[in-house]
Amino acid sequence: MNQLKGKDLLRITDLTTAEIQGLLDLASKLKSGELQPTCNKVLGLLFYKASTRTRVSFSVAMYQIGGQVIDLNPSRTQVGRGEPISDTARVLDRYLDILAIRTFEQKDLETFAQYSDIPIINALTDLEHPCQILADLLTIQECFGSLSGLTLAYLGDGNNVANSLLLGGALMGMNVNLGTPEGYKPASEIVKQAKELAIDGAEILITEDPVTAVKGAQVIYTDVWASMGQEDLAETRIPIFQPFQVNDQLMSHADHDAIVLHCLPAHRGEEITDEVMEGKRSRIWDQAENRMHAQKALMASLLGIV
């Protein structure tokens, strides 16, 4: 994966189909212990949003390959007091080896990348969540052996996770069905790009009918109905999104061997029921663990230590 050394991951489309597959295969080897790369590098975490899985998985992944982690909490650094991003980026570039940023605006992430030479990783923005999708694809590959030709159905808000699933699935030859209420579809330019990127005859479907979305799908995926920063909209969204709840009845329309994924945190009883989340089809906890393995593979590749 030396071709990724020194690069940024700002969007899932910064990776080619071959590079994504390479990262998934590398993550599998790291997870099994077949490979154990080591380094003396420093990862910075600059998170403007709350995080459990992303923060912990990045930290543990870096520690396990022999590196160190610095938490750059915006409330305790000058960037949180108005220092220009360009200034902060140029300084951190001289201290760190790699930087993961979790923020709101994609353009802020792009500014960091513009003014620094170290690899910048999108640890979530309002536009995309590429690291989550790498873990998702790894989990699906573990379950089915390959990705091309599978159908993934996402139910809920056309948010950052939905955007990256559309694009990442298309790049890997997966059919992606999005079931969203009227007015909550992903941006048309994302859908257009996914259709243009799709390989192996993969199809993109956007529908307002949840049954149509899940029919025959091998992967059923959902996320919270109100993302971070939208908490004040949660109550009003519940009745709008209720038909898209992942429950036993909806799952009866999916493929017999379908698995269930959720990027977490989950609002049990809203977008997904306890029965499905704790049921035999759930791969949610494997998915959460795979954040660590996928990000370990990503960082090792961007740092050029594999």
C-alpha positions in Angstrom: 0.0 0.0 0.0 3.0 2.3 -0.5 1.0 4.2 -3.1 -1.0 5.8 -0.2 2.0 7.1 1.7 1.7 10.7 2.5 -1.8 11.1 1.1 -4.9 12.5 2.7 -8.3 10.8 3.2 -10.8 13.6 3.0 -13.5 11.7 1.1 -14.0 8.0 0.4 -13.5 8.9 -3.3 -9.9 9.8 -2.5 -9.4 6.1 -2.7 -9.7 3.9 -5.8 -11.4 0.5 -5.9 -8.1 -1.2 -5.8 -6.9 0.9 -2.8 -10.0 0.2 -0.8 -9.7 -3.5 -1.4 -6.0 -3.3 -0.5 -6.9 -1.6 2.8 -9.6 -4.2 3.6 -7.1 -7.0 2.9 -4.5 -5.3 5.0 -7.0 -4.7 7.8 -7.8 -8.5 7.8 -4.1 -9.4 8.1 -3.6 -6.9 11.0 -6.7 -8.2 12.7 -5.5 -11.8 12.5 -2.0 -10.9 13.7 -0.5 -12.0 10.4 1.2 -8.6 10.1 2.4 -6.5 13.0 3.9 -3.2 11.7 5.6 -0.9 14.1 6.4 2.8 14.1 7.5 5.7 16.2 4.9 8.2 15.0 2.6 10.7 16.6 -1.2 10.9 15.8 -3.1 14.1 16.6 -6.8 14.0 17.2 -8.6 17.3 16.7 -12.2 16.6 17.4 -14.8 19.4 17.4 -17.6 16.8 17.9 -18.3 14.2 20.6 -16.9 10.8 19.9 -16.6 7.3 21.5 -15.8 4.8 18.8 -13.8 7.1 16.5 -11.7 8.5 19.3 -11.0 5.2 21.0 -10.5 3.2 17.9 -8.0 5.6 16.4 -6.1 5.8 19.7 -5.9 2.1 20.3 -5.0 1.5 16.7 -2.1 3.9 16.9 -0.9 2.5 20.3 -0.9 -1.0 18.9 1.4 -0.1 16.1 3.8 1.5 18.5 2.9 5.2 18.0 1.6 7.9 20.3 -1.6 10.0 20.4 -2.1 13.6 21.4 -5.7 14.8 22.1 -6.0 18.3 20.6 -9.2 19.3 22.2 -10.3 22.6 20.5 -11.5 23.9 23.9 -7.9 23.7 25.2 -6.0 24.8 22.1 -5.8 28.1 20.3 -7.9 27.0 17.3 -10.8 27.0 19.7 -10.2 30.7 20.5 -10.1 31.8 16.9 -6.6 31.1 15.5 -6.9 30.7 11.8 -7.0 27.1 10.6 -4.2 27.8 8.2 -2.0 28.9 11.1 -2.8 25.9 13.2 -2.3 23.5 10.3 1.1 24.8 9.5 2.2 24.5 13.2 0.8 21.0 13.7 2.4 19.9 10.4 5.8 20.5 12.1 4.9 18.6 15.3 2.8 15.6 14.2 3.2 12.7 11.7 -0.6 12.3 11.0 -3.8 14.2 12.0 -7.4 12.9 12.3 -10.0 15.6 12.3 -13.7 15.4 13.3 -15.5 18.5 12.5 -18.6 20.1 10.9 -17.6 21.8 7.7 -15.8 19.8 5.0 -14.1 23.0 3.8 -12.3 23.3 7.2 -10.9 19.8 6.7 -9.8 20.8 3.2 -8.0 23.9 4.6 -6.0 21.8 7.0 -5.0 19.6 4.1 -4.0 22.6 2.0 -1.7 24.1 4.7 0.0 20.9 5.9 2.0 18.1 4.3 1.3 15.4 6.8 -1.7 13.0 6.1 -5.0 14.4 7.1 -7.8 12.0 7.8 -11.5 12.8 7.8 -12.8 11.3 11.1 -16.3 12.7 10.3 -17.7 15.8 8.8 -21.2 16.8 7.9 -20.5 15.7 4.4 -18.8 12.3 4.8 -17.6 9.6 7.2 -15.1 7.6 5.1 -13.4 5.8 8.0 -16.8 4.4 9.1 -17.4 3.0 5.6 -14.0 1.3 5.5 -15.0 -0.6 8.7 -18.5 -1.3 7.2 -17.0 -2.8 4.0 -14.5 -4.9 6.1 -17.4 -6.3 8.1 -19.4 -7.1 5.0 -16.4 -8.8 3.4 -15.9 -10.9 6.5 -19.5 -12.1 6.3 -19.9 -12.7 2.5 -16.3 -13.1 1.3 -16.6 -10.5 -1.4 -18.4 -7.2 -2.0 -19.2 -7.0 -5.7 -22.8 -7.9 -6.5 -24.2 -7.6 -3.0 -27.0 -5.2 -2.2 -26.8 -2.9 0.7 -30.0 -1.1 1.9 -29.6 2.0 4.0 -32.7 3.3 5.8 -33.0 6.7 7.4 -31.6 10.2 6.9 -29.6 11.0 3.8 -26.6 12.1 6.0 -22.8 11.9 5.9 -22.9 8.1 6.5 -25.4 7.7 3.7 -23.2 9.8 1.4 -20.1 7.7 2.0 -22.0 4.4 1.7 -23.3 5.5 -1.7 -19.9 6.3 -2.9 -18.0 3.5 -1.3 -20.5 0.9 -2.2 -20.5 2.1 -5.9 -16.7 1.9 -6.0 -16.8 -1.7 -4.7 -19.5 -2.8 -7.2 -22.3 -3.0 -4.6 -25.9 -2.1 -5.3 -26.9 0.6 -2.8 -30.5 1.2 -2.0 -31.4 4.2 0.1 -34.8 4.4 1.7 -35.4 7.9 2.9 -38.5 10.0 3.6 -39.4 12.7 1.2 -37.2 15.8 1.8 -34.4 13.8 3.5 -32.7 12.3 0.5 -28.9 12.7 0.0 -27.7 15.6 -2.2 -28.3 15.0 -5.9 -24.7 15.5 -6.7 -23.7 12.7 -4.4 -26.2 10.4 -6.0 -25.0 11.4 -9.5 -21.4 10.8 -8.5 -22.2 7.4 -7.1 -23.9 6.3 -10.3 -20.9 7.5 -12.3 -18.5 5.6 -10.1 -20.4 2.4 -10.0 -18.5 -0.7 -11.3 -19.5 -4.2 -12.2 -23.0 -3.2 -13.1 -23.8 -1.9 -9.6 -27.0 0.1 -9.3 -28.0 3.0 -7.1 -31.7 3.3 -6.0 -33.2 6.1 -4.0 -36.7 5.4 -2.8 -39.3 6.6 -0.3 -40.6 3.0 0.2 -38.7 1.1 2.9 -39.9 -2.3 1.7 -38.6 -1.6 -1.8 -35.3 -0.5 -0.3 -34.7 -3.7 1.7 -36.3 -6.3 -0.6 -33.7 -9.0 -1.3 -30.8 -7.0 0.3 -28.0 -8.8 2.0 -27.0 -5.9 4.2 -29.5 -3.7 6.1 -28.0 -0.5 7.5 -29.4 2.3 9.6 -28.2 5.3 11.6 -29.8 7.8 14.0 -32.6 10.0 12.5 -31.0 13.2 13.9 -27.3 13.5 13.6 -25.0 15.5 16.0 -26.0 19.1 15.9 -29.6 18.2 15.0 -30.7 17.2 18.4 -33.4 19.9 18.5 -35.0 18.2 15.5 -35.2 14.7 16.9 -38.7 14.8 18.3 -40.2 16.2 15.1 -38.4 13.6 12.9 -39.7 10.5 14.8 -43.1 10.3 13.2 -41.6 11.1 9.7 -39.0 8.4 9.9 -41.1 5.7 11.8 -41.9 3.7 8.7 -38.1 3.3 8.1 -37.5 1.6 11.5 -35.4 -1.6 11.2 -37.6 -4.1 12.9 -38.5 -7.8 12.4 -41.3 -7.0 10.0 -39.1 -5.0 7.7 -36.3 -7.5 7.9 -38.7 -10.2 6.6 -38.4 -8.6 3.2 -34.6 -8.8 3.2 -32.5 -11.7 2.0 -32.7 -14.8 4.2 -29.0 -14.4 5.1 -29.1 -10.6 5.5 -27.0 -9.0 8.2 -27.7 -5.8 10.1 -25.3 -2.9 10.6 -25.5 0.4 12.6 -22.7 2.9 12.9 -23.7 3.7 16.5 -24.6 5.3 18.8 -28.1 3.8 18.5 -31.4 5.2 19.7 -33.0 1.8 20.5 -36.7 1.8 19.8 -36.4 4.5 17.2 -34.4 3.7 14.1 -33.8 0.1 15.2 -35.5 -2.3 17.7 -33.8 -4.1 20.5 -34.9 -7.4 19.0 -33.0 -6.7 15.7 -30.0 -5.1 17.3 -29.5 -8.0 19.7 -30.6 -10.6 17.2 -28.7 -13.3 15.3 -28.5 -11.1 12.2 -26.7 -8.2 13.9 -23.1 -7.7 13.1 -23.0 -4.3 14.9 -20.4 -5.1 17.4 -18.1 -6.7 14.9 -18.6 -3.5 12.8 -17.6 -1.3 15.8 -14.5 -3.4 16.4 -13.5 -3.2 12.8 -13.2 0.6 13.1 -9.9 -0.1 14.9 -8.6 -2.6 12.4 -9.6 -0.5 9.3 -8.1 2.6 10.7 -4.9 0.8 11.7 -4.6 -0.3 8.1 -5.3 3.2 6.9 -2.8 4.9 9.2 -0.1 2.3 8.5 -0.6 2.9 4.7 -0.6 6.7 4.9 2.5 6.6 7.1 4.2 4.2 4.7 5.1 1.6 7.4 3.5 -1.4 5.4 
